[in-house]
Amino acid sequence: MKKFLFALLLLSVSIGIQAQKKMPEVSVKTLDGEEVSSVEFSNDGKPMIISFWATWCKPCLNELSAFTDEFDDWHEETGVKIIAISIDDTRASARVKSLVYGKDWPFEVYLDQNQDLKRALNVVNVPHTFVLNGKGEIVWEHTSYNPGNEDEVIEQVRQLIK
């Protein structure tokens, strides 16, 4: 019983620490090549979803397509903003831009060509999705994608607006 309580205490502390994690200050680029600091990502006090992806990653594209399908309803219900961060390198940035415009994604897309933000957030594999509260604190994260995972993402957002 003591081991169980100790494990529960450790889990609570780790969740509390995770909830306090802020976005690091790292420069990324817009699709037009303008530099933007990641600490400038904001949504007027409402939650944000940040998804790391790559053009070569089929699960990433599936996740972002699922987000696209649900975005209007999610935004109307929660006010959530979605930001997609491509980890493709400089050579692939032209493909990123054409892919994004071709898919007509309704969210902001940035390029992390040097993977500085990816490293700062300890993203190992894509897709890697974060949910941030209205204060810009990371409160939840998830790696990989399977159909239906988008329901778990929006549920995390719903919990934040309650």
Buried (B, 14 or more C-beta within 10 A) or exposed (E): EEEEEEEEEEEEEEEEEEEEBEBEEBBBBEBEEEEBEBEEBBBEEBBBBBBBBBBEBEBBBBBBEBBBEBBEEBBEEBBBBBBBBBBBBEEBBEEBBEBBEEEEBEBBBBBBBBBBBBEBBEBEEBBBBBBBBBEBBBBBBBEEBEEEBBEEBBEBBBEBEE
